[in-house]
Amino acid sequence: MKAVILFNSTNHAIWAENELKENEISCKMISVPRHLSSDCGYCVQIDADDGEKASSILNANNIEFDNIANYEGE
């Protein structure tokens, strides 16, 4: 299963993607799925199993995010 990390800005989404990749978390930036709401049009898709690790990395680097939501997409 996948999860998506939602952000308030595209800059935070880009920053998060780079930081997660540097920490060896498989991820990619995608458009926010229609059924999820966000102030930003982009989110970062990760494996759901990496959610807690991703959250820790983002918090440690002061990268603001709204939510990590399960996603049954690609």
PATOR-26963 format. One record per residue: residue in three letters; x, y, z of N, C-alpha, C in turn. Coordinates in pm, whole numbers, padded with zeros to 5 digits, always signed. Each point is the difference from the previous one (the first is absolute). Layout:
REM PATOR-26963
alaXYZXYZXYZ
...
REM end
This chain:
REM PATOR-26963
met+00084-00118+00000-00084+00118+00000+00088+00124+00000
lys-00050+00105-00059+00071+00127-00008-00062+00100+00096
ala+00074+00106+00023-00049+00113+00079+00047+00127-00071
val-00067+00109+00027+00043+00129-00054+00017+00098+00116
ile+00100+00084-00015+00027+00105+00097-00050+00130-00062
leu-00092+00069+00069-00061+00122-00050+00070+00122+00059
phe+00014+00104-00081+00072+00121+00038-00081+00125-00029
asn+00039+00112+00062-00062+00130-00028+00066+00072-00115
ser+00119-00043-00038+00070+00069-00109+00079-00099-00085
thr+00015+00038-00124+00079-00082-00092+00145-00005+00045
asn+00051+00110+00054+00139+00002+00046+00025-00105+00108
his-00095-00015+00094+00016-00102+00104-00006-00140-00060
ala-00084-00020-00100-00009-00131-00066+00132-00035-00068
ile+00059+00096-00069+00129-00023-00068+00110-00027+00102
trp+00004+00080+00103+00100-00015+00105-00013-00136+00066
ala-00125-00039+00030-00024-00129+00064+00044-00115-00090
glu-00033+00006-00127+00040-00107-00092+00151-00016+00000
asn+00072+00110-00008+00147-00006-00001+00054-00058+00130
glu-00053+00044+00113+00048-00047+00129-00030-00148+00021
leu-00119-00044-00041-00036-00141+00014+00090-00089-00086
lys+00027+00044-00123+00089-00078-00088+00140-00008+00058
glu+00048+00110+00059+00132-00001+00064+00006-00100+00115
asn-00116-00026+00062-00009-00094+00111-00050-00137-00046
glu+00012-00025-00129-00029-00130-00061-00144-00048+00018
ile-00094+00095-00004-00142-00035-00003-00047+00016-00143
ser-00054-00106-00056-00051+00004-00136-00122+00092-00005
cys+00004+00100-00088-00110+00095-00007-00002+00067-00137
lys-00114+00062-00030-00009+00082-00120-00109+00104+00019
met+00021+00116-00062-00099+00106+00008-00108-00026-00104
ile-00126+00010+00044-00114-00020-00089-00102+00110+00026
ser-00097+00013-00090-00112+00091+00023-00085-00054+00115
val-00054+00090+00081-00086-00043+00111-00122-00072-00058
pro-00028-00122+00048-00121-00071-00046-00125+00084+00026
arg-00094-00006-00092-00120+00084+00006-00078-00013+00131
his-00003-00119+00058-00081-00021+00119+00068+00048+00129
leu+00123+00046-00011+00071+00054+00117+00010+00151-00015
ser-00004+00070+00109+00008+00146-00009+00137+00047+00047
ser+00048+00105-00062+00126+00061+00037+00006+00139-00060
asp+00075+00088+00061+00017+00134-00055+00100+00000-00116
cys+00071-00107-00014+00104-00013-00103-00046-00104-00100
gly+00037+00015-00126-00042-00094-00103+00086-00125-00008
tyr+00107-00007+00079+00091-00113-00005+00015-00065+00137
cys+00026-00130-00003+00027-00074+00122+00113-00097-00030
val+00051-00065+00103+00107-00099-00017-00056-00136+00034
gln+00012-00092-00095-00048-00137+00020+00113-00087+00055
ile-00033-00077+00103+00096-00090+00063-00068-00134+00024
asp+00078-00100+00038-00059-00125+00047-00059+00027+00138
ala-00119-00051+00025-00068+00024+00128+00087-00045+00118
asp+00078-00105-00019+00086-00050+00107+00108+00101+00041
asp+00030+00096-00087+00103+00101+00029-00057+00126+00063
gly-00129+00002+00031-00066+00121+00049+00062+00058+00127
glu+00024-00084+00098+00056+00050+00127+00142+00050-00017
lys+00080-00073-00077+00138+00042-00025+00001+00133-00078
ala-00088+00011-00099-00008+00123-00079-00040+00117+00088
ser-00099-00020+00086-00045+00104+00092+00115+00046+00089
ser+00077-00092+00053+00114+00034+00085+00104+00082-00075
ile+00028-00040-00124+00099+00072-00081-00048+00142-00029
leu-00127+00013-00039-00053+00133-00030+00000+00089+00124
asn-00042-00053+00112+00000+00079+00125+00141+00040+00040
ala+00096-00091-00015+00139+00029+00037+00059+00110-00087
asn-00052+00015-00122+00051+00101-00093-00092+00121-00010
asn-00096+00010+00092-00094+00113+00003-00073+00021-00131
ile-00037-00110-00065-00078+00006-00123-00147-00018+00038
glu-00077+00106-00018-00141-00003+00039-00082-00085-00097
phe-00088-00083+00056-00093-00077-00082-00133-00007+00073
asp-00107-00019-00077-00135-00003+00057-00035-00135+00059
asn+00026-00105-00077-00053-00131+00036+00070-00107-00084
ile-00001-00121+00052+00040-00116-00079-00124-00088-00009
ala-00047-00021-00122-00125-00073-00021+00025-00124-00084
asn-00066-00109+00034+00006-00120-00084-00061+00029-00135
tyr+00055-00064-00102-00040+00028-00137+00007-00130-00079
glu-00109-00037-00063-00004-00123-00077+00024+00025-00148
gly+00094+00086-00030+00031+00034-00139+00109-00090-00054
glu+00079+00059-00089+00108-00072-00068+00090-00075+00093
REM end
